[in-house]
Amino acid sequence: MQVYHSYWSAGYAGTPHPFLVDLHRLSAYLAKKHYGNIHLVTDSRAVESLGNLGYDSVSTELDQLPTNYARVWSLGKIWTYIHAASKGQPFMHIDYDVLLWKPLPVEMTSSPLFAERIELEVNKRYGVKRFFSQCPNPHDLAGAEDLDGAINAGIVGGHNTDFLREAYSKAWDFVMDPVNVDYMTGPPDFHSPSWARATIAEQLYFYHYARKHNQNIVCLLNTLLNRDKDKEASELGYTHIWGAKSNKEIRAKVLAKCREFGLPVASEERGVKWLAKGAVKAAQALILEETEQSKARLAICGGCDQWTGTTCKVCGCFTKLKVKIPEEKCPLGKW
């Protein structure tokens, strides 16, 4: 089974900040450990941060997505589903904040269609009634105003690649329909959740397209309303961080796991630590003269969006000192 990550910088937080790099690295490491492969579909803006994390292949196909659709941030994932399904091989897409401590149950991953879970109360969560009052052409959602569910797309995949390609091609057409352009690209609707357009396009659309065609979706977990879902996920060795990425305890656990597995950590604050732990190197750098090598290195840093002008956002080091030390290396592999 082919496993995918995707990251569309226009639809997310721009260039991935260091903790997102660490999350991608840990998620990719665990997926590859269990399934032997993981592939990244992204864009040129993000590839410099994410391209060297151990992926078996890296594609920048998301460069072609129209950035005026950034509020439909799931568009990068929809494109990836179509891309993966078009290869005709069973595949699984996992979000970069999904951590697979164990392989997923075979009875799920061997099924025609699967997803993380079915979410309920979608009108409350997605603002569905508001959607029907504003979207000019709902496509396959027409006549389904009484919507009762949607998939959670922490995991999406299956063996029925023809249906997956068909369903998400339809979802793509729904988003890109010229009749819907004002709705899809317009300013935020303060009466709807910020994620409404993205989740309707990716999660709601697929669920109801599958139902319309009598296709069963096998789920890893029970519904979102199941109070035992966290215990159930833990027993399955499954973590989906969701909206907790800014939680300091969660971040600390992720970094601890990276270190446990011997993975580099990008988000550790190292500016002062680099000087403290490497006092000899720092002293050496202070007295070293600039060389052609150090000038070339600093020029590369000057053109990198991870440089603050003083420190590197990835490694935290004071760049003008670090470039002088011959044995030091750029954490992104640029020098």
LUMKE-227222 format. One record per residue (C-alpha): residue number from 0; residue in one letter; z, x, y. Coordinates in steps of 0.05 Angstrom, whole numbers. Example, Ala and Ser with C-alpha at 12.3 -4.5 7.8 and 13.67 -1.06 7.14 Angstrom:
// LUMKE-227222
+-----+----+--------+--------+--------+
:   i : aa :      Z :      X :      Y :
+-----+----+--------+--------+--------+
:   0 :  A :    156 :    246 :    -90 :
:   1 :  S :    143 :    273 :    -21 :
+-----+----+--------+--------+--------+
***
This chain:
// LUMKE-227222
+-----+----+--------+--------+--------+
:   i : aa :      Z :      X :      Y :
+-----+----+--------+--------+--------+
:   0 :  M :      0 :      0 :      0 :
:   1 :  Q :    -19 :     25 :     69 :
:   2 :  V :     37 :     24 :    120 :
:   3 :  Y :     27 :     20 :    196 :
:   4 :  H :     63 :     28 :    261 :
:   5 :  S :     31 :      8 :    327 :
:   6 :  Y :     49 :     20 :    400 :
:   7 :  W :      9 :     -5 :    459 :
:   8 :  S :     38 :     27 :    521 :
:   9 :  A :      7 :    -24 :    569 :
:  10 :  G :     45 :    -79 :    534 :
:  11 :  Y :    111 :    -44 :    525 :
:  12 :  A :    149 :      5 :    568 :
:  13 :  G :     93 :     53 :    585 :
:  14 :  T :     99 :    123 :    557 :
:  15 :  P :    153 :    119 :    503 :
:  16 :  H :    220 :    146 :    528 :
:  17 :  P :    256 :    195 :    483 :
:  18 :  F :    298 :    144 :    444 :
:  19 :  L :    235 :    105 :    426 :
:  20 :  V :    206 :    171 :    401 :
:  21 :  D :    267 :    181 :    357 :
:  22 :  L :    262 :    109 :    331 :
:  23 :  H :    189 :    119 :    313 :
:  24 :  R :    205 :    185 :    279 :
:  25 :  L :    262 :    156 :    237 :
:  26 :  S :    225 :     92 :    220 :
:  27 :  A :    163 :    132 :    200 :
:  28 :  Y :    203 :    181 :    159 :
:  29 :  L :    237 :    125 :    118 :
:  30 :  A :    172 :     86 :    108 :
:  31 :  K :    136 :    148 :     84 :
:  32 :  K :    194 :    166 :     38 :
:  33 :  H :    186 :     99 :      2 :
:  34 :  Y :    111 :     87 :      6 :
:  35 :  G :     81 :    156 :     13 :
:  36 :  N :     42 :    142 :     77 :
:  37 :  I :     47 :    114 :    147 :
:  38 :  H :     -7 :    108 :    200 :
:  39 :  L :     -2 :    100 :    275 :
:  40 :  V :    -48 :     57 :    318 :
:  41 :  T :    -35 :     71 :    391 :
:  42 :  D :    -68 :     93 :    456 :
:  43 :  S :    -80 :    158 :    493 :
:  44 :  R :    -21 :    148 :    540 :
:  45 :  A :     29 :    144 :    482 :
:  46 :  V :     -4 :    191 :    432 :
:  47 :  E :     24 :    253 :    466 :
:  48 :  S :     94 :    229 :    452 :
:  49 :  L :     83 :    196 :    384 :
:  50 :  G :     25 :    233 :    352 :
:  51 :  N :     65 :    291 :    322 :
:  52 :  L :    118 :    252 :    284 :
:  53 :  G :     90 :    260 :    214 :
:  54 :  Y :     39 :    204 :    212 :
:  55 :  D :    -17 :    210 :    161 :
:  56 :  S :    -67 :    187 :    213 :
:  57 :  V :    -65 :    172 :    287 :
:  58 :  S :   -115 :    126 :    322 :
:  59 :  T :   -121 :    113 :    396 :
:  60 :  E :   -161 :     50 :    387 :
:  61 :  L :   -114 :     11 :    431 :
:  62 :  D :   -146 :     46 :    491 :
:  63 :  Q :   -198 :    -10 :    489 :
:  64 :  L :   -148 :    -66 :    500 :
:  65 :  P :   -152 :    -98 :    569 :
:  66 :  T :    -90 :    -79 :    607 :
:  67 :  N :    -90 :   -143 :    648 :
:  68 :  Y :    -65 :   -176 :    584 :
:  69 :  A :     -2 :   -133 :    583 :
:  70 :  R :     44 :   -194 :    583 :
:  71 :  V :     15 :   -211 :    515 :
:  72 :  W :     48 :   -147 :    489 :
:  73 :  S :     35 :   -167 :    417 :
:  74 :  L :    -40 :   -157 :    428 :
:  75 :  G :    -33 :    -85 :    403 :
:  76 :  K :     -2 :   -110 :    339 :
:  77 :  I :    -54 :   -164 :    330 :
:  78 :  W :   -109 :   -112 :    337 :
:  79 :  T :    -74 :    -68 :    286 :
:  80 :  Y :    -69 :   -125 :    236 :
:  81 :  I :   -143 :   -138 :    242 :
:  82 :  H :   -158 :    -63 :    237 :
:  83 :  A :   -115 :    -55 :    175 :
:  84 :  A :   -140 :   -118 :    140 :
:  85 :  S :   -213 :    -98 :    153 :
:  86 :  K :   -203 :    -39 :    107 :
:  87 :  G :   -193 :    -87 :     49 :
:  88 :  Q :   -130 :    -52 :     24 :
:  89 :  P :    -62 :    -84 :     18 :
:  90 :  F :    -22 :    -65 :     79 :
:  91 :  M :     45 :    -73 :    113 :
:  92 :  H :     58 :    -67 :    187 :
:  93 :  I :    130 :    -52 :    207 :
:  94 :  D :    157 :    -51 :    278 :
:  95 :  Y :    180 :     17 :    301 :
:  96 :  D :    252 :    -10 :    305 :
:  97 :  V :    251 :    -29 :    232 :
:  98 :  L :    288 :     19 :    187 :
:  99 :  L :    276 :     15 :    112 :
: 100 :  W :    335 :     47 :     78 :
: 101 :  K :    308 :     22 :     11 :
: 102 :  P :    239 :      1 :    -13 :
: 103 :  L :    226 :    -72 :      0 :
: 104 :  P :    229 :   -119 :    -61 :
: 105 :  V :    165 :   -113 :   -102 :
: 106 :  E :    162 :   -188 :   -111 :
: 107 :  M :    151 :   -192 :    -36 :
: 108 :  T :    105 :   -133 :    -23 :
: 109 :  S :     60 :   -153 :    -82 :
: 110 :  S :     49 :   -223 :    -54 :
: 111 :  P :    -14 :   -247 :    -18 :
: 112 :  L :     23 :   -257 :     49 :
: 113 :  F :     92 :   -235 :     71 :
: 114 :  A :    135 :   -229 :    133 :
: 115 :  E :    207 :   -214 :    151 :
: 116 :  R :    231 :   -286 :    157 :
: 117 :  I :    215 :   -354 :    185 :
: 118 :  E :    245 :   -368 :    253 :
: 119 :  L :    267 :   -439 :    270 :
: 120 :  E :    281 :   -474 :    336 :
: 121 :  V :    217 :   -444 :    363 :
: 122 :  N :    212 :   -492 :    422 :
: 123 :  K :    278 :   -465 :    448 :
: 124 :  R :    260 :   -393 :    432 :
: 125 :  Y :    187 :   -392 :    453 :
: 126 :  G :    182 :   -449 :    503 :
: 127 :  V :    130 :   -485 :    461 :
: 128 :  K :    129 :   -550 :    500 :
: 129 :  R :    118 :   -510 :    563 :
: 130 :  F :     60 :   -475 :    528 :
: 131 :  F :     26 :   -540 :    511 :
: 132 :  S :     33 :   -564 :    583 :
: 133 :  Q :     -1 :   -500 :    610 :
: 134 :  C :    -50 :   -470 :    560 :
: 135 :  P :   -120 :   -500 :    568 :
: 136 :  N :   -144 :   -487 :    497 :
: 137 :  P :    -91 :   -479 :    442 :
: 138 :  H :   -144 :   -469 :    388 :
: 139 :  D :   -114 :   -478 :    319 :
: 140 :  L :    -47 :   -498 :    350 :
: 141 :  A :    -80 :   -562 :    377 :
: 142 :  G :    -45 :   -624 :    352 :
: 143 :  A :     16 :   -584 :    329 :
: 144 :  E :     63 :   -601 :    386 :
: 145 :  D :    121 :   -614 :    339 :
: 146 :  L :    124 :   -542 :    316 :
: 147 :  D :    179 :   -527 :    267 :
: 148 :  G :    175 :   -453 :    255 :
: 149 :  A :    143 :   -385 :    264 :
: 150 :  I :    146 :   -318 :    229 :
: 151 :  N :    188 :   -261 :    252 :
: 152 :  A :    140 :   -202 :    252 :
: 153 :  G :    187 :   -144 :    240 :
: 154 :  I :    146 :   -139 :    176 :
: 155 :  V :     77 :   -169 :    167 :
: 156 :  G :     28 :   -156 :    111 :
: 157 :  G :      0 :   -175 :     43 :
: 158 :  H :    -54 :   -168 :     -9 :
: 159 :  N :    -97 :   -225 :     17 :
: 160 :  T :   -130 :   -181 :     70 :
: 161 :  D :   -188 :   -230 :     79 :
: 162 :  F :   -140 :   -284 :    102 :
: 163 :  L :    -99 :   -236 :    145 :
: 164 :  R :   -163 :   -213 :    180 :
: 165 :  E :   -187 :   -284 :    189 :
: 166 :  A :   -120 :   -310 :    216 :
: 167 :  Y :   -109 :   -254 :    265 :
: 168 :  S :   -182 :   -254 :    288 :
: 169 :  K :   -170 :   -327 :    305 :
: 170 :  A :   -106 :   -308 :    342 :
: 171 :  W :   -146 :   -255 :    380 :
: 172 :  D :   -198 :   -306 :    399 :
: 173 :  F :   -143 :   -353 :    423 :
: 174 :  V :   -114 :   -299 :    469 :
: 175 :  M :   -181 :   -275 :    495 :
: 176 :  D :   -213 :   -343 :    505 :
: 177 :  P :   -240 :   -342 :    577 :
: 178 :  V :   -213 :   -412 :    586 :
: 179 :  N :   -143 :   -385 :    573 :
: 180 :  V :   -148 :   -322 :    616 :
: 181 :  D :   -106 :   -348 :    674 :
: 182 :  Y :    -51 :   -371 :    627 :
: 183 :  M :    -51 :   -306 :    587 :
: 184 :  T :    -54 :   -258 :    645 :
: 185 :  G :    -18 :   -298 :    699 :
: 186 :  P :     48 :   -281 :    732 :
: 187 :  P :    114 :   -292 :    693 :
: 188 :  D :    132 :   -365 :    682 :
: 189 :  F :    205 :   -370 :    702 :
: 190 :  H :    212 :   -433 :    661 :
: 191 :  S :    193 :   -397 :    596 :
: 192 :  P :    221 :   -336 :    560 :
: 193 :  S :    188 :   -270 :    580 :
: 194 :  W :    163 :   -261 :    509 :
: 195 :  A :    133 :   -331 :    502 :
: 196 :  R :     59 :   -313 :    506 :
: 197 :  A :     66 :   -253 :    459 :
: 198 :  T :    107 :   -289 :    405 :
: 199 :  I :     63 :   -352 :    408 :
: 200 :  A :      1 :   -309 :    398 :
: 201 :  E :     28 :   -266 :    341 :
: 202 :  Q :     83 :   -305 :    306 :
: 203 :  L :     72 :   -378 :    320 :
: 204 :  Y :     -3 :   -377 :    311 :
: 205 :  F :     -2 :   -342 :    244 :
: 206 :  Y :     52 :   -386 :    215 :
: 207 :  H :     14 :   -450 :    232 :
: 208 :  Y :    -54 :   -422 :    213 :
: 209 :  A :    -26 :   -405 :    145 :
: 210 :  R :      5 :   -475 :    138 :
: 211 :  K :    -60 :   -507 :    159 :
: 212 :  H :    -96 :   -470 :    103 :
: 213 :  N :    -40 :   -481 :     51 :
: 214 :  Q :    -23 :   -408 :     47 :
: 215 :  N :     48 :   -390 :     28 :
: 216 :  I :     85 :   -334 :     65 :
: 217 :  V :    137 :   -298 :     24 :
: 218 :  C :    196 :   -276 :     66 :
: 219 :  L :    245 :   -219 :     58 :
: 220 :  L :    303 :   -257 :     91 :
: 221 :  N :    325 :   -328 :    100 :
: 222 :  T :    315 :   -364 :    166 :
: 223 :  L :    343 :   -340 :    233 :
: 224 :  L :    396 :   -394 :    229 :
: 225 :  N :    426 :   -366 :    165 :
: 226 :  R :    494 :   -339 :    185 :
: 227 :  D :    494 :   -290 :    126 :
: 228 :  K :    428 :   -258 :    147 :
: 229 :  D :    460 :   -193 :    171 :
: 230 :  K :    498 :   -185 :    105 :
: 231 :  E :    434 :   -203 :     67 :
: 232 :  A :    394 :   -152 :    106 :
: 233 :  S :    446 :    -98 :     95 :
: 234 :  E :    446 :   -110 :     20 :
: 235 :  L :    371 :   -103 :     20 :
: 236 :  G :    375 :    -38 :     59 :
: 237 :  Y :    338 :    -68 :    118 :
: 238 :  T :    352 :    -59 :    192 :
: 239 :  H :    314 :    -91 :    249 :
: 240 :  I :    345 :    -67 :    314 :
: 241 :  W :    311 :   -120 :    357 :
: 242 :  G :    343 :   -125 :    426 :
: 243 :  A :    399 :    -75 :    412 :
: 244 :  K :    358 :    -13 :    429 :
: 245 :  S :    400 :     -1 :    492 :
: 246 :  N :    466 :     -7 :    455 :
: 247 :  K :    501 :     60 :    457 :
: 248 :  E :    532 :     53 :    388 :
: 249 :  I :    464 :     35 :    357 :
: 250 :  R :    432 :     94 :    392 :
: 251 :  A :    486 :    141 :    367 :
: 252 :  K :    476 :    116 :    295 :
: 253 :  V :    401 :    126 :    299 :
: 254 :  L :    409 :    197 :    325 :
: 255 :  A :    462 :    212 :    272 :
: 256 :  K :    413 :    189 :    218 :
: 257 :  C :    358 :    233 :    248 :
: 258 :  R :    404 :    293 :    243 :
: 259 :  E :    426 :    274 :    173 :
: 260 :  F :    353 :    275 :    150 :
: 261 :  G :    339 :    339 :    188 :
: 262 :  L :    294 :    306 :    238 :
: 263 :  P :    286 :    332 :    310 :
: 264 :  V :    321 :    291 :    363 :
: 265 :  A :    284 :    279 :    428 :
: 266 :  S :    335 :    237 :    466 :
: 267 :  E :    395 :    283 :    464 :
: 268 :  E :    414 :    303 :    534 :
: 269 :  R :    405 :    378 :    532 :
: 270 :  G :    396 :    403 :    603 :
: 271 :  V :    467 :    428 :    612 :
: 272 :  K :    477 :    439 :    538 :
: 273 :  W :    417 :    485 :    535 :
: 274 :  L :    449 :    530 :    587 :
: 275 :  A :    518 :    526 :    555 :
: 276 :  K :    496 :    538 :    483 :
: 277 :  G :    442 :    588 :    501 :
: 278 :  A :    478 :    627 :    554 :
: 279 :  V :    446 :    692 :    532 :
: 280 :  K :    377 :    661 :    535 :
: 281 :  A :    391 :    630 :    602 :
: 282 :  A :    415 :    696 :    630 :
: 283 :  Q :    354 :    729 :    601 :
: 284 :  A :    308 :    678 :    632 :
: 285 :  L :    339 :    685 :    700 :
: 286 :  I :    323 :    759 :    704 :
: 287 :  L :    255 :    756 :    669 :
: 288 :  E :    194 :    762 :    713 :
: 289 :  E :    139 :    710 :    710 :
: 290 :  T :     82 :    727 :    663 :
: 291 :  E :     13 :    699 :    652 :
: 292 :  Q :     42 :    663 :    592 :
: 293 :  S :    100 :    632 :    631 :
: 294 :  K :     52 :    611 :    687 :
: 295 :  A :      5 :    579 :    637 :
: 296 :  R :     62 :    543 :    603 :
: 297 :  L :     89 :    516 :    669 :
: 298 :  A :     20 :    493 :    688 :
: 299 :  I :     17 :    453 :    624 :
: 300 :  C :     85 :    423 :    639 :
: 301 :  G :     62 :    406 :    709 :
: 302 :  G :      7 :    361 :    681 :
: 303 :  C :     54 :    327 :    631 :
: 304 :  D :     85 :    259 :    647 :
: 305 :  Q :    147 :    280 :    609 :
: 306 :  W :    165 :    333 :    662 :
: 307 :  T :    211 :    312 :    719 :
: 308 :  G :    195 :    374 :    760 :
: 309 :  T :    260 :    406 :    737 :
: 310 :  T :    274 :    386 :    665 :
: 311 :  C :    234 :    361 :    605 :
: 312 :  K :    248 :    288 :    588 :
: 313 :  V :    239 :    302 :    514 :
: 314 :  C :    281 :    364 :    503 :
: 315 :  G :    322 :    363 :    567 :
: 316 :  C :    313 :    437 :    580 :
: 317 :  F :    305 :    469 :    649 :
: 318 :  T :    231 :    482 :    643 :
: 319 :  K :    223 :    538 :    693 :
: 320 :  L :    273 :    580 :    653 :
: 321 :  K :    249 :    559 :    584 :
: 322 :  V :    176 :    578 :    596 :
: 323 :  K :    196 :    650 :    609 :
: 324 :  I :    226 :    660 :    539 :
: 325 :  P :    169 :    679 :    492 :
: 326 :  E :    199 :    649 :    428 :
: 327 :  E :    213 :    581 :    459 :
: 328 :  K :    166 :    523 :    444 :
: 329 :  C :    146 :    457 :    475 :
: 330 :  P :    177 :    399 :    437 :
: 331 :  L :    110 :    363 :    440 :
: 332 :  G :     73 :    423 :    413 :
: 333 :  K :     33 :    435 :    477 :
: 334 :  W :     52 :    508 :    480 :
+-----+----+--------+--------+--------+
***
